[in-house]
């Protein structure tokens, strides 16, 4: 189901994708389509944006109801650990970066990935448009702010090393303010994604260039996956099959 919708919505124009996230008062309640087998709660990784269009499209087109599922889309909260919430059974599915699942598994958290959502990295090295930084080696002696995910530092080090730069000369900072304000204090950052974040920054007058990590030694990886608690998947595999299966 979601596998097909992901592909379809990738090629929609922006206005049409945005339309999918708007409330649809004419949409019938799931109770009108027969008995509901199970309720499925999906926690988003970010406030609703174009990268979530496939979920809203599948719901609007009735695919969840056809499978006997009642969908609840839950917006993110900084006050909860979403993976622990999934393991505890408070949420059936969470959209998270794939590396976050790997780190959780290292901590022996019973988490599994049931589907890939974004199949390549969208988080790029970002610099002001007029920056002297043309490739990662130019970061020597400069300040780079990193987002919250721990794999960002490994990404940056790989890029600098692959490009023949001096990693020891790169000063690392944390991103503790909106992306549009970060360049007041640093020369580059890893955190914004190449789609929505770049668009928002440029709409607010911050023109940027983005340098693709996979061009400098970073292996491609799934940017976002659907994560679920392993005990829940083992207990009710049919529910999770219905969520991700194509027609």
N, C-alpha and C positions, 0 to 999 in steps of 0.2 A: 504493500500500500504506500508507505512513505517513500520507499525507494523510487517509485515512479513519479510521485509528486515532486520530489526534490529536483529531478531532472527537468520537469515541465516548468516549474517556477523559476529556474535559473535563467530561462529565456524570455520571461515576461518583461514588458516595459515597467519602469519604476512605478508609474501611476497605478498600474494594474496590481502589482505586488502589494503596494500600500493599501489598496482597496480591500485586500484579503484580511487585513488586520483590523478593519473597522467593524464595529458591531453590526449584525444583520438582524434587524427586528423581525423580518419576515421568515427567518430560519425557524423551522419547527423544532420544538423541544424533543430531546431524544426519546421521551416517553411516548411520543406519537408514532414511533417506528417499531413498536413491538417491545417485548421485554428486554431489559438491559441485563446482560450477563455480568459485566464487571465494570467498575469505575477505574479509569486510568488517569493518574495525575502525572503530568510532565512539567518539570521545573525548567524554565529557560535559563540560559547562561547570562543573558543580558536583557535589558528592556526590549520589548518586541521591535524587531526591525526586519529588513528584507531577508536576512538569513533564516528567519523563522517562517517564511511564507508558506513553505510546504506543509507545515503543521496546520496552519489556519485554512489552507486550501483543502486539505484532506477532510478536515472537520466540516467546512462549509459544503463540500460536495457529498457529504453523507457517508464517507467510507468507514468511519469509525462505527457509526450506527449500523451499517450493513454487517459488521463483524460482531454486533452485540456489545459494543463498548461505549461507555459514556466518558467523554474526554473532559478533563479539567486542566487548563493551562495556567500554571502558577508562575508569576513573575519572580525574578531573583531577589534575594535579601542578603545583605552583608552580615546579618546577625546569625546566620545558620551555616553549618558545614553541610553542604548539599550531599556529599557522598555518605557521610554518617547518617544523614536523614534518610537516604535511600536504603542503606543497610538496616536501619531501624524499622523499615516498613512504613514510614511516614510519607513516602513518595515512591511511585512505581518506577519512574524513569527521570533521569536528569541529563541535560545537555552539558557536556563538559569537554575541555581540551583532552585529547588522548593522553598526553604525558601525565596529566593529573591522575588518570586511572592507573598508569604504571607506578607512579609514586605511592598511590594508595595500596596497590598490591604489594609493594615492597614493605609497607607497614603492616602487612598481613590483614588488611581490610578486605572482606569478601565481596569484591566488586568485579563485575564483568562488563565488557563492551558488547552490545548486541547489534550495533549497526554503525557504519560510518556516515556522518552527515556532510562534513566538508572534507574532501579527500586530499587536500594539499594545504600547506601552510599559507595563511593569509596575513600573518604578522610579519612585517618587514622592518628592516632598519630604516628609520625615518629621520630625515634631516631637513632643515629649512631649504627652500628652493635655491637661495643664493649661497648656500654653504660651500666651503672649500672642499668638503668631503665628497669625493667622487667614487671612491671604493673604500672598503673597510680598513685598508692599511693607513688611510689618512686620519684615522681616529687617534693615533699616537699623540699624547699630550693634551687630549681633549676630554671633556666630561660627557658621559653617556648615561642617561636615565633608563632604568629597566622597570617593566611592569611587575605585577605580583607573582607571576608564575616562575618557579625556580629554574625551568629549563631555558629561560631567556638568556641567562648568563652563559650557559654552555653554547647556545646558538651564536652569541656574539663572539665568544672566544674562538670558536671554530671558524667563523668568517674572517676574523683578523688574522689568525694563524695561516689559513689557506691563502690569503692574499699577500702573505709575506710581511705583515705588520708586526709591531712590538706590543704584545698583549700587556706587558708589565707597565707600559706607559699610558694605558687607558684607565681613566678614573671613573669608577662606577658609582652612580647615585640611584636613589629610589624615586619613582614617580609618585609624588604626594600632592598633586594638583591637577586640574583639568589639562588634557593634552594641549589645548590651545594656549596655555600659559607656560608650558614646560620649557620652551626655548628661551625664556628669559634667564634661566639659570644654567642650562646645559647646551651642548652642541649637537646632540643626537639622542635618539631614544629607540627602544624596542618596546612595543606595547600596542600602538594603533594598528588596526587591520586595514588592508588595502582597499576595502570597499566602503563600509559605512563611516568609519572613523576619518578616513581621508576626506570624504565628501563633507562631513560636518566641519572639519577643520578649515577647509577651503571656503565653505560658506561663511565662516566667521572671520575670513580675511587672513588665515594662516596658510600660505602657499608652501607646499612641501614636495620633496622628492623621496621616493621609496626604493630601497635597494633589496633585491630578492635574495633571501638566505640560501636557497638551493643553488645559486650561481657561485657560491663561495663555500662549498663543502658540507653544508647542512643537508642531511638526507631528507627526502620528502617524507611527510608523516601526516596522519589525519589531524586536521586542525580541531575538529569537533566530532564527538561520538555520542551515541545514546548509551548511557551507563545505567546499570540496574544492579540490585543486590543479588549475589549469587544464590543465596538460599531461596529468594522469591522466584528466581528463574527456574531453579530445580523443582520447586513445589508446584509451579503453574506455568510450564513452558508453553502451553497453548495460548495463553494470554499474550505473551511476548511475541509469539509467532504471528498472531493476528495484527499486532501493532506494526510490524516491519514488513510483512509479506506483501508482495505485489498481487494484483488481481489475477 
